[in-house]
Amino acid sequence: MKIHIRNGRVIDPKNNLDSKLDVFIAAGKVLSIGQTPNGFVANQTIDATNLIVCPGLVDLSARLREPGEEYKARLASELQAAVAGGVTSLACPPDTDPVLDEPGLVEMLKYRARQQGLAHVYPLGAMTRQLQGKTLAEMNELYAAGCVGFSQANVAITDTQVLWRAMQYAATFNFTLFLHAEEPFLAANGVAHDGEVATRLGLKGIPSAAEALALASILRIAQETGAKVHISRLSTAEGVAMIRAAKAQGLKISCDVSANHLHLTEHDIAYFDANCHLKPPLRTQRDKEALSAGLKDGTIDAICSDHTPVDDDAKLMPFAEAEIGATGLELLLPLTLKWAAQEKVSLPHALSLITQTSAQILGISAGDLSQNSDADICIFDANEYWKISPKTLKSQGRNTPFNGLELAGKVKKTLVHGLVVYQH
């Protein structure tokens, strides 16, 4: 299949491309950008006039709910949501049912994802067996089965000796550990940021110190072991300062922030909106501003969707009892564009945070339009507004704090391996 994408504004942050150029695709690869290859005859021509042509987005955290929780979402629906949002590669945490701590489960998930022919799925293996934080999982075997890194998902390791051993093991094989920084005893039973809003609403709080204390342990052990660590979904100003200092010391540290935390604060839960029940909790305006500043100066490396589809009944509960999570695969692009517009960040820089840098963190070949790279491409209209609603979302999970909001950034076509897998 030969495809000619013409008249689009091609933005490829990795290769410093931002110009009106044509893209030529053959056999699932990017054949050329700009110059027509000799003898090239397209089977399909895509007119991208007034549209952005960029690498397919790479999401660092998307729960697909398979295996085990198909009543919340199915692999097919979530991968359709991914390509509808321009996401062509995604990492899924290991907190499925059963937990991704056996090579056979990883191989099965990857096989079933390939059968869909949509976005590429990169599993994160469980760092400890059953995510219980006691015995290390067989990381080497999980890596051989297709895991790109290892995680505890939202389950903290309370035994720092186990964390130490995990980092030593990971450092030996150059694996990346994806860790959520939250001290479990301080956070126990908490449902919101520990501040004025939670107090007024009578909700048990999670203090910022829960992130700082956990992060201090992680960074200190990473310094001792030389492990490569990625901090998932940073949420506090203090956390940003600690990551900035760790990077200055030369630690092998990267981190991301969820798109939700760039736009929402603790005040958004004021009407007990269960769609705002997230982990980590929505923090203060000061924290939100620090996260944004960290993204702009490079302290924070990437933006993730933290896609967590939840069935409707679980969100109809009172706030404190409602299940944690928000759908996000289809909102990663428009929420990133909205943040960039508000903060006066250039489009190439904004796109780098959800393409190139995310791919580098996962260690995968994605997120760019280099010659002979896989033709995983997102074509979108940066100026077209669309209204977020259960009817406009492909995900089985309709749970999002942004329901009813109109956002700019509509995906028109998504290509995976040089084939159009979504078009609007």
Buried (B, 14 or more C-beta within 10 A) or exposed (E): BBBBBBBBBBBBBBBEBBEEBBBBBBEBBBBBBEEEEEEBEBEEEBEBEEBBBBBBBBBBBBBBBBBEBBEBBBBBBBBBBBBBBBBBBBBBBBBBEEBBBBBEBBBBBBEBBEEBEBBBBBBBBBBBBBBBBEEBBBBBBBBEBBBBBBBBBBBBBEEEEBBBBBBBBBBEEEBBBBBBBBBBEBBEEBBBBBBEBBEEBEBBBBBBBBBBBBBBBBBBBBBEBBBBBBBBBBBBBBBBBBBBEBBEEEBBBBBBBBBBBBBBBBBBBEEEBBBBBBBBBBBBEEBBBBBBBBBBEEBBBBBBBBBBBBBEEBBEEEBBEBBBBBBBBBBBBBBBBBBBBEBEBEBBBBBBBBBBBBBBBBEBEBBBBBEEBBBBBBBBBBEBEBEBEEEEBBBBBBBBBBBEBEBBBBBBBBBBBBBBBBEE
